[in-house]
Each structure stands twice: as C-alpha cells, then as structure tokens.
Amino acid sequence: MDNLLTIEHLSKSFTLHNLNKHIPAVEDVSLYLKGGEFVGVTGKSGSGKSTVLKCIYRTYLPNSGHIWYQSERFGRVDLAAASEQVITQLRKLEIGYVSQFLNVMPRTTARELVQNAIVEMGHDREYAEQETVKMLEHFELERSLWDSYPATFSGGEKLRLNIARAMVKRPRLLLLDEPTASLDQSSKLKVKQLIEQLMAQGTTMLGIFHDLEFMENLCDREYRIKDGRFYVAEKAEKLTTS
Ligand SMILES: Nc1ncnc2c1ncn2[C@@H]1O[C@H](COP(=O)(O)OP(=O)(O)OP(=O)(O)O)[C@@H](O)[C@H]1O
C-alpha cells in the first residue's frame, strides 16, 4: 500500500530570544506511515517526539523538510508548506490530534464539544447526537457531567473527554501525543479498545506513549528518535508482541 505520510529531512528549532538560546528540537528526521499502520515513536524525554507530531499537525511550522500527506480531499499535500486554509480543512476532516491536555472552549458543554466535532465534518445533528452518547458512555463520563462545562472537570475526566472528541471523528490520520499519560488502568483499556476499533476501520496512527508496554502491544512498527546533537528517527525491528 502507498504511504499515507512520508516525512523527509524534517528539522525544527526554537529560538528563545530572551535567553539568547537556540534549541534544535528535531534535526533531519525522516519516517513514513503506510495506510492503516499504527506506528509508535519512542525516545528520551526532550528528544523531539512531540515536536514531530506538532509539525505534522502544523502546530509548529518546520524550518525545513517535507511532510507529504496523501489527502482524500486535496491529493498529495506537503503539510510543511500547505496554506492555513488547507490545514484547517484537514484538521476538520482528516487529521486528528489528541494529547493529555484539553483545550476547553468557553460556554461549551462536554456534550456539545463532542457533537460539534462530528457536525463540522458535515454529519447531521441527529447522527452527531447518537455518536456522542455512544462515545461518552464508552468513556464512562458521568451523565451528570454531560451538560456541564469541562473547565471544572477533574484531570481524568478532561482527558477522557479529550480522547472521546478526537476519536469520535474517526480521522484518517490520528496523532496520539501521550493521551494515556495520567489515565487509570480502566480508562487506558477504554482507549485501547477504541484504538483497536480505529485500526480495524483503517485509521492510520502515529503515537507517543509513556507506557511502552501499552504501545508495543498495539503498534505495527516503532521509530526511535535518538537523543544527541542530531535527532534521527530510525526504523526499529517490527515488534512481535501481538
Ligand atoms: N514551543 C517550544 N519553545 C521552545 N522550545 C521547545 C518548544 N517545544 C519544544 N521545545 C524544546 O524542544 C525539545 C524537544 O521537545 P519535545 O517536547 O518535542 O520532546 P519530547 O521528546 O516530546 O519530550 P517528552 O517525552 O518529555 O514529552 C526540548 O528541548 C524542548 O524544550
């Protein structure tokens, strides 16, 4: 199968002007994802894992390199150079990003947050309501919270809602940035079940997980980003734990 994503020689650095400091977060990283694969990214803290994911989602604009994404709507797109309009459409329709932090919207309830994610993909309200109920039930978010504002939720409740919102869209490409970092065992199991469902539906995933055992039981392949002056992603041997 063709690659859904091909990263070529990606570099991203940050300049902290107040400290007069230059941080080469990612240097010369190349990797690929075939359609339907679940690939894990590992590496020491600070080795640049999140930066790679954020460059793909275009939270960060890379300094150099290409991020070729085979889009359903736009054909082959370089995410490192695409216009903001294309990126906005891709985020709505094709590419999901989930981290351990929930961006709460003011005066938007938990139920609305999930529903809106489905509606912006073009589905009707009735379908969005049904899917929202299924997802909130799956993640065992207390019913009394469904119509409350997430700003007051506990860390675990926010996290479960965040994952529900990203996964309910069933994106073509899902970027998982340590989504299970502070979840208890039962919530992790819920995430695992949904990842397996998404895999069965053909979603391609690139994920960073604190819990390596959790990741290695699920993923097809793994890239290690090496610490040091150069941050090079290399293909690790295919895991055989499944
Ligand atoms: N917005 C930013 N501004 C300045 N420096 C940043 C920024 N984002 C990341 N960095 C720096 O880039 C480097 C890589 O960070 P990144 O978060 O990608 O690492 P990571 O491998 O995901 O780490 P962890 O496992 O601890 O989450 C670090 O030195 C970090 O301090």
The ligand as an SDF file (V2000), in Angstrom:
LIG
                    3D

 31 33  0  0  0  0  0  0  0  0999 V2000
    7.4250   25.7440   21.9390 N   0  0  0  0  0  0  0  0  0  0  0  0
    8.6990   25.4920   22.2830 C   0  0  0  0  0  0  0  0  0  0  0  0
    9.5410   26.5020   22.5520 N   0  0  0  0  0  0  0  0  0  0  0  0
   10.8330   26.2720   22.8820 C   0  0  0  0  0  0  0  0  0  0  0  0
   11.3700   25.0330   22.9920 N   0  0  0  0  0  0  0  0  0  0  0  0
   10.5660   23.9880   22.7410 C   0  0  0  0  0  0  0  0  0  0  0  0
    9.2000   24.1510   22.3640 C   0  0  0  0  0  0  0  0  0  0  0  0
    8.6500   22.9280   22.1610 N   0  0  0  0  0  0  0  0  0  0  0  0
    9.6350   22.0380   22.4020 C   0  0  0  0  0  0  0  0  0  0  0  0
   10.7800   22.6700   22.7410 N   0  0  0  0  0  0  0  0  0  0  0  0
   12.0830   22.0390   23.0530 C   0  0  0  0  0  0  0  0  0  0  0  0
   12.3740   21.1000   22.0320 O   0  0  0  0  0  0  0  0  0  0  0  0
   12.9390   19.9180   22.5800 C   0  0  0  0  0  0  0  0  0  0  0  0
   12.0780   18.7290   22.2150 C   0  0  0  0  0  0  0  0  0  0  0  0
   10.8340   18.8230   22.9180 O   0  0  0  0  0  0  0  0  0  0  0  0
    9.6560   17.7710   22.7360 P   0  0  0  0  0  0  0  0  0  0  0  0
    8.5090   18.2280   23.5610 O   0  0  0  0  0  0  0  0  0  0  0  0
    9.4250   17.5590   21.2920 O   0  0  0  0  0  0  0  0  0  0  0  0
   10.3150   16.4580   23.3510 O   0  0  0  0  0  0  0  0  0  0  0  0
    9.6590   15.0580   23.7270 P   0  0  0  0  0  0  0  0  0  0  0  0
   10.5820   14.0050   23.2040 O   0  0  0  0  0  0  0  0  0  0  0  0
    8.2460   15.0050   23.2740 O   0  0  0  0  0  0  0  0  0  0  0  0
    9.7340   15.1120   25.3110 O   0  0  0  0  0  0  0  0  0  0  0  0
    8.8120   14.4480   26.4610 P   0  0  0  0  0  0  0  0  0  0  0  0
    8.9260   12.9530   26.3070 O   0  0  0  0  0  0  0  0  0  0  0  0
    9.4520   14.9210   27.7180 O   0  0  0  0  0  0  0  0  0  0  0  0
    7.4210   14.9720   26.2650 O   0  0  0  0  0  0  0  0  0  0  0  0
   13.0680   20.1460   24.0810 C   0  0  0  0  0  0  0  0  0  0  0  0
   14.3710   20.5850   24.3420 O   0  0  0  0  0  0  0  0  0  0  0  0
   12.0520   21.2550   24.3480 C   0  0  0  0  0  0  0  0  0  0  0  0
   12.4470   22.0320   25.4410 O   0  0  0  0  0  0  0  0  0  0  0  0
  1  2  1  0
  2  3  1  0
  2  7  2  0
  3  4  2  0
  4  5  1  0
  5  6  2  0
  6  7  1  0
  6 10  1  0
  7  8  1  0
  8  9  2  0
  9 10  1  0
 10 11  1  0
 11 12  1  0
 11 30  1  0
 12 13  1  0
 13 14  1  0
 13 28  1  0
 14 15  1  0
 15 16  1  0
 16 17  2  0
 16 18  1  0
 16 19  1  0
 19 20  1  0
 20 21  2  0
 20 22  1  0
 20 23  1  0
 23 24  1  0
 24 25  2  0
 24 26  1  0
 24 27  1  0
 28 29  1  0
 28 30  1  0
 30 31  1  0
M  END
$$$$
